[in-house]
Amino acid sequence: MFLFRKFLLLFILIGALTPFAVFGMCSQAFSEFIIEIKLPERLRSTLYNKNIHTIEDLTSKTAEELMRLDLFTGGKFLRKIEAGLAKKGMSLASFPYGPLNLLNISSHTKASLHYAGIHTIEALVLKTPVELMERFNNGRISYYARRKMLNEVKAVLAERGLSLATATLSPLTSVNTLGFSYNIKNIFRFTRIYTVEDLTSKTVEDIMKLPDFGREYLKQVQEILADGGLQLAPHSDPSSVNSLGFSIHVRNALSNAEIYTIEALTSKTPVELINSGYFRRRSLKEVKTVLAERGLKLASVPFDPTVSVNRLGVSSSIKDIFYRAGIRTIGELTSKTAEELMIGIPNPESRKLIEQIEVALAERDLRLASAPH
């Protein structure tokens, strides 16, 4: 009888404490959610009213389901929740599709997509990069702005494991539908390049021979063709410098200097090109940029500290500064800091002249001494 009373008392005690224990666990889970994710009070109230009390409740929801709640129309609070969960190594339930507000893209890009008639992620991933470039082209957006928006769309889709559709360009597709800038379209029309087939039959050298065609235009052509899985025709002689797509000024300079192959070009130093008398610094910069795109570079200039500073090819005003400062050789120059050189240069011109000196030294892979900390 005594044992029966003890068991009965224990049973009553457990039954009385169980609701408090359950409530305590729920409160702890909800408190953990509030403290660690640190959401605004109004947002927490909305979640609680929608029966989302714990982190488990939250992670069982998809982004689209949360977007249907009153406070999620702009996507701002959704990104707060996703960022908070990411810090805990968690995420919302996987469901990639829905309205564009689910994507963390700029308002400008979002507006352009809406203007192009694209309102959902489903509609977006059905578009190819070529189609988007053309749809962004409403006459007021430059090529570079459209390319920036396209790259932004690709990046945010990749975050959700999505991508744009693969472009399949027909040879008879008009080049006017590929999203080229207005100037390029005019050049193509003038030179009778009407279709993708006409364009891809050209080599880089052929394209660069078109009137008023420069490196930036070539880059546009290569990028848009790459979006469609295509490229320009290979050059008949891949070892020729003309296969690199230099501007007309650089091609003329290379021809005058009797440099016809890539090997011959990369064997030259920047100083040798400048001293040839056919290259300006702007042309030299283009040569370095184009070679770098192919993982190549000009030959290095061997450092000889006894070489006269007059061999740097700087202006006479800079040579006068060297003379007054008693700097006769490159070794003496590289031992000076920019601050030391600026002492003897008039203030309005000091920074500009120092930059000219630094550029001349950079052509020899040299630089001025660093100022002590």
C-alpha positions as CSV (number, residue, x, y, z in Angstrom):
1,M,0.0,0.0,0.0
2,F,2.9,2.3,0.9
3,L,4.6,1.6,-2.4
4,F,1.4,2.2,-4.3
5,R,1.1,5.7,-2.7
6,K,4.7,6.5,-3.7
7,F,4.1,5.6,-7.3
8,L,0.9,7.5,-7.4
9,L,2.6,10.6,-6.0
10,L,5.4,10.3,-8.5
11,F,3.0,9.9,-11.4
12,I,1.0,13.0,-10.3
13,L,4.3,15.0,-10.0
14,I,5.5,14.0,-13.5
15,G,2.1,14.9,-15.0
16,A,2.1,18.3,-13.3
17,L,5.7,19.2,-14.5
18,T,5.5,17.9,-18.1
19,P,3.7,21.0,-19.5
20,F,6.2,23.3,-17.9
21,A,9.1,21.2,-19.3
22,V,7.6,21.3,-22.8
23,F,6.9,25.0,-22.6
24,G,10.5,25.6,-21.3
25,M,12.0,23.7,-24.3
26,C,9.8,25.6,-26.8
27,S,10.7,28.9,-25.1
28,Q,14.4,28.0,-25.1
29,A,14.2,27.2,-28.9
30,F,12.3,30.4,-29.7
31,S,14.7,32.4,-27.4
32,E,17.6,30.9,-29.2
33,F,16.1,31.9,-32.6
34,I,15.5,35.4,-31.4
35,I,18.9,36.0,-29.8
36,E,21.2,34.3,-32.4
37,I,19.5,35.5,-35.6
38,K,18.7,39.0,-34.2
39,L,15.7,39.8,-36.2
40,P,13.6,43.0,-35.9
41,E,10.8,42.7,-33.3
42,R,8.1,43.3,-36.0
43,L,9.5,40.5,-38.1
44,R,9.7,38.1,-35.1
45,S,6.0,38.9,-34.4
46,T,5.0,38.1,-38.0
47,L,6.9,34.8,-37.9
48,Y,5.3,33.9,-34.6
49,N,1.8,34.7,-35.8
50,K,2.4,32.4,-38.8
51,N,3.3,29.6,-36.4
52,I,7.0,29.8,-37.0
53,H,8.3,29.6,-33.5
54,T,11.6,27.7,-33.7
55,I,14.6,27.5,-36.1
56,E,13.3,24.1,-37.2
57,D,10.0,25.7,-38.2
58,L,11.9,28.4,-40.1
59,T,14.3,26.1,-42.0
60,S,11.3,24.0,-43.1
61,K,10.0,26.9,-45.1
62,T,11.2,27.8,-48.7
63,A,12.1,31.4,-49.6
64,E,8.9,31.5,-51.8
65,E,6.7,30.6,-48.8
66,L,8.2,33.3,-46.7
67,M,7.8,35.8,-49.5
68,R,4.1,35.3,-49.3
69,L,4.0,36.8,-45.8
70,D,3.1,40.4,-45.3
71,L,6.5,41.8,-44.5
72,F,8.5,40.0,-47.3
73,T,7.3,41.7,-50.4
74,G,10.6,43.6,-50.9
75,G,12.9,40.7,-50.1
76,K,14.7,42.8,-47.5
77,F,13.7,40.8,-44.5
78,L,14.2,37.5,-46.4
79,R,17.9,38.4,-46.9
80,K,18.2,39.1,-43.2
81,I,16.9,35.7,-42.3
82,E,19.1,34.0,-44.9
83,A,22.2,35.8,-43.6
84,G,21.3,34.9,-40.0
85,L,20.8,31.2,-40.9
86,A,24.0,31.2,-42.9
87,K,26.0,32.2,-39.8
88,K,24.7,29.1,-38.1
89,G,25.5,26.9,-41.1
90,M,21.9,26.5,-42.0
91,S,19.6,27.6,-44.8
92,L,15.9,27.7,-45.8
93,A,14.4,24.7,-47.6
94,S,15.5,24.3,-51.2
95,F,13.1,25.7,-53.7
96,P,14.9,27.9,-56.3
97,Y,12.0,29.3,-58.2
98,G,9.7,32.2,-57.5
99,P,9.4,35.9,-58.0
100,L,12.5,38.0,-58.9
101,N,12.4,39.5,-55.4
102,L,14.0,36.2,-54.2
103,L,17.2,37.2,-55.9
104,N,19.6,39.6,-54.3
105,I,20.0,41.8,-57.3
106,S,20.2,45.5,-57.6
107,S,17.1,47.5,-58.2
108,H,18.4,48.7,-61.5
109,T,18.9,45.2,-62.8
110,K,15.5,44.1,-61.5
111,A,13.8,47.1,-63.2
112,S,15.5,46.2,-66.5
113,L,14.4,42.6,-66.2
114,H,10.8,43.7,-65.5
115,Y,11.0,46.1,-68.5
116,A,12.1,43.2,-70.6
117,G,9.0,41.2,-69.5
118,I,10.9,38.9,-67.1
119,H,9.1,38.8,-63.7
120,T,10.0,35.3,-62.3
121,I,13.1,33.2,-61.8
122,E,11.5,30.5,-64.0
123,A,11.2,33.0,-66.9
124,L,14.8,34.2,-66.3
125,V,16.5,30.8,-66.4
126,L,14.9,30.2,-69.8
127,K,16.7,33.1,-71.3
128,T,20.2,32.8,-72.8
129,P,22.9,35.4,-72.2
130,V,22.6,36.6,-75.8
131,E,18.8,37.1,-75.3
132,L,19.3,39.1,-72.1
133,M,22.0,41.3,-73.6
134,E,19.5,42.2,-76.4
135,R,16.5,42.6,-74.1
136,F,18.6,44.9,-71.9
137,N,19.3,47.0,-75.0
138,N,16.5,49.6,-74.9
139,G,18.6,52.3,-76.5
140,R,19.5,54.0,-73.3
141,I,21.8,51.5,-71.7
142,S,25.5,51.2,-72.8
143,Y,27.1,47.9,-73.6
144,Y,29.2,47.9,-70.5
145,A,26.2,48.5,-68.2
146,R,24.3,45.7,-69.9
147,R,27.4,43.4,-69.5
148,K,27.6,44.3,-65.8
149,M,23.9,43.5,-65.3
150,L,24.3,40.1,-67.1
151,N,27.3,39.2,-64.9
152,E,25.2,40.1,-61.8
153,V,22.4,37.9,-62.9
154,K,24.8,35.0,-63.6
155,A,26.3,35.4,-60.1
156,V,23.0,35.5,-58.1
157,L,21.6,32.5,-60.1
158,A,24.8,30.5,-59.4
159,E,24.2,31.1,-55.6
160,R,21.0,29.1,-56.0
161,G,22.6,26.4,-58.2
162,L,20.9,27.8,-61.3
163,S,22.2,29.2,-64.6
164,L,20.9,30.8,-67.8
165,A,19.9,28.7,-70.7
166,T,22.6,27.7,-73.2
167,A,22.6,29.7,-76.4
168,T,22.3,28.0,-79.7
169,L,22.9,30.5,-82.4
170,S,21.9,29.7,-85.9
171,P,24.5,30.7,-88.7
172,L,21.7,32.8,-90.2
173,T,20.9,34.7,-87.0
174,S,21.1,38.4,-87.6
175,V,24.0,40.2,-85.8
176,N,21.5,42.9,-85.0
177,T,19.8,40.6,-82.5
178,L,23.0,39.8,-80.5
179,G,23.0,42.9,-78.3
180,F,26.0,44.7,-79.9
181,S,26.4,48.4,-79.3
182,Y,24.9,50.9,-81.9
183,N,28.4,51.8,-83.3
184,I,29.3,48.2,-83.9
185,K,26.0,47.5,-85.7
186,N,26.7,50.4,-88.0
187,I,30.2,49.2,-88.8
188,F,28.8,45.7,-89.5
189,R,26.1,47.1,-91.8
190,F,28.7,49.3,-93.6
191,T,31.0,46.3,-94.1
192,R,28.2,43.9,-95.0
193,I,28.4,41.6,-92.0
194,Y,24.7,40.7,-91.6
195,T,24.6,37.2,-90.0
196,V,26.5,35.1,-87.4
197,E,28.0,33.1,-90.2
198,D,29.4,36.3,-91.8
199,L,30.9,37.3,-88.4
200,T,32.4,33.9,-87.4
201,S,34.1,33.6,-90.8
202,K,36.3,36.5,-89.9
203,T,39.6,36.3,-88.0
204,V,40.7,38.7,-85.3
205,E,42.9,40.4,-87.9
206,D,40.0,40.7,-90.3
207,I,37.8,42.3,-87.6
208,M,40.5,44.7,-86.6
209,K,40.9,45.9,-90.2
210,L,37.3,47.1,-90.2
211,P,37.0,50.9,-90.2
212,D,37.0,52.6,-86.7
213,F,37.3,49.2,-85.0
214,G,39.4,49.2,-81.8
215,R,40.3,46.8,-79.0
216,E,37.1,47.6,-77.0
217,Y,34.9,46.7,-80.0
218,L,36.9,43.5,-80.5
219,K,36.3,42.6,-76.8
220,Q,32.5,43.1,-77.3
221,V,32.5,40.8,-80.3
222,Q,34.4,38.1,-78.5
223,E,32.3,38.3,-75.4
224,I,28.9,38.1,-77.2
225,L,30.1,35.3,-79.4
226,A,31.4,33.4,-76.3
227,D,27.9,33.8,-74.8
228,G,26.6,31.9,-77.8
229,G,29.3,29.3,-77.6
230,L,31.1,30.6,-80.7
231,Q,34.3,32.4,-81.6
232,L,36.0,34.2,-84.5
233,A,37.8,32.1,-87.1
234,P,41.3,31.0,-86.2
235,H,44.1,32.9,-87.8
236,S,45.8,31.2,-90.7
237,D,49.2,31.8,-89.0
238,P,48.8,31.7,-85.2
239,S,52.4,32.7,-84.8
240,S,51.8,36.1,-86.5
241,V,51.5,39.2,-84.3
242,N,48.4,40.1,-86.4
243,S,46.6,37.2,-84.8
244,L,46.7,39.0,-81.4
245,G,44.2,41.7,-82.5
246,F,46.3,44.8,-82.1
247,S,44.9,48.2,-83.1
248,I,45.9,49.7,-86.5
249,H,48.5,52.0,-84.8
250,V,50.3,49.1,-83.0
251,R,50.2,46.9,-86.2
252,N,51.8,49.7,-88.2
253,A,54.4,50.2,-85.5
254,L,55.2,46.5,-85.4
255,S,55.5,46.4,-89.2
256,N,57.8,49.4,-89.3
257,A,60.0,47.8,-86.6
258,E,60.1,44.6,-88.7
259,I,58.4,42.6,-85.9
260,Y,56.2,40.0,-87.5
261,T,55.9,37.1,-85.1
262,I,54.8,36.7,-81.5
263,E,58.2,35.2,-80.7
264,A,60.0,38.1,-82.1
265,L,57.8,40.5,-80.1
266,T,58.2,38.8,-76.8
267,S,62.0,38.8,-77.3
268,K,61.9,42.6,-77.2
269,T,62.2,44.7,-74.0
270,P,59.9,47.7,-73.5
271,V,63.0,49.9,-73.8
272,E,63.9,48.4,-77.2
273,L,60.3,49.1,-78.5
274,I,60.4,52.7,-77.3
275,N,63.9,53.2,-78.7
276,S,62.8,51.9,-82.1
277,G,61.1,55.2,-82.6
278,Y,57.8,53.7,-83.7
279,F,56.2,53.1,-80.3
280,R,54.5,55.6,-78.0
281,R,53.8,54.8,-74.4
282,R,50.1,54.3,-75.2
283,S,51.0,51.7,-77.9
284,L,53.4,50.0,-75.5
285,K,50.7,49.8,-72.9
286,E,48.4,48.1,-75.4
287,V,51.1,45.6,-76.3
288,K,51.6,44.6,-72.7
289,T,47.8,44.3,-72.1
290,V,47.2,42.1,-75.1
291,L,50.2,39.9,-74.3
292,A,49.1,39.5,-70.7
293,E,45.6,38.3,-71.9
294,R,47.5,35.3,-73.4
295,G,49.8,34.8,-70.5
296,L,52.8,36.4,-72.3
297,K,55.0,39.4,-71.6
298,L,57.8,41.3,-73.1
299,A,61.4,40.5,-72.2
300,S,62.8,41.8,-69.0
301,V,65.4,44.6,-69.1
302,P,68.6,43.5,-67.3
303,F,69.4,45.9,-64.5
304,D,72.6,47.9,-64.9
305,P,73.0,50.5,-62.2
306,T,75.7,52.3,-64.1
307,V,73.4,53.2,-67.1
308,S,72.7,56.9,-67.5
309,V,69.3,58.2,-66.4
310,N,69.2,59.9,-69.8
311,R,68.5,56.5,-71.3
312,L,65.1,56.3,-69.6
313,G,63.5,58.4,-72.3
314,V,62.1,61.0,-70.0
315,S,61.3,64.6,-70.8
316,S,64.0,67.3,-70.7
317,S,62.4,68.9,-67.6
318,I,62.8,65.6,-65.7
319,K,66.4,65.4,-66.9
320,D,67.1,68.9,-65.5
321,I,65.7,67.7,-62.1
322,F,68.1,64.8,-62.2
323,Y,71.0,67.1,-63.0
324,R,70.2,69.5,-60.2
325,A,69.8,66.7,-57.7
326,G,73.1,65.1,-58.8
327,I,71.5,62.0,-60.1
328,R,73.5,60.6,-63.0
329,T,72.8,56.8,-63.1
330,I,69.8,54.6,-62.8
331,G,71.3,53.1,-59.6
332,E,71.4,56.5,-58.0
333,L,67.8,57.1,-59.0
334,T,66.4,53.9,-57.6
335,S,68.1,54.6,-54.3
336,K,65.9,57.7,-53.9
337,T,62.3,57.8,-52.6
338,A,59.5,59.7,-54.3
339,E,59.5,62.1,-51.3
340,E,63.2,62.9,-51.8
341,L,62.7,63.6,-55.5
342,M,59.7,65.8,-54.8
343,I,61.8,68.2,-52.7
344,G,63.4,69.7,-55.8
345,I,60.3,69.7,-58.0
346,P,57.7,72.6,-58.0
347,N,54.6,71.6,-56.0
348,P,52.0,71.9,-58.8
349,E,54.0,69.6,-61.1
350,S,55.6,67.3,-58.5
351,R,53.1,64.4,-58.5
352,K,52.8,64.4,-62.3
353,L,56.5,64.3,-62.9
354,I,57.1,61.6,-60.3
355,E,54.5,59.4,-62.1
356,Q,56.4,59.9,-65.3
357,I,59.6,58.7,-63.6
358,E,57.8,55.7,-62.1
359,V,56.4,54.7,-65.5
360,A,59.9,55.0,-67.1
361,L,61.4,52.8,-64.4
362,A,58.5,50.3,-64.6
363,E,59.4,49.7,-68.2
364,R,62.7,48.3,-66.9
365,D,61.0,46.4,-64.0
366,L,62.4,48.9,-61.6
367,R,61.0,51.3,-59.1
368,L,61.9,54.0,-56.6
369,A,63.0,53.2,-53.1
370,S,60.3,52.8,-50.5
371,A,60.0,55.4,-47.8
372,P,60.9,54.1,-44.3
373,H,58.0,53.6,-42.0
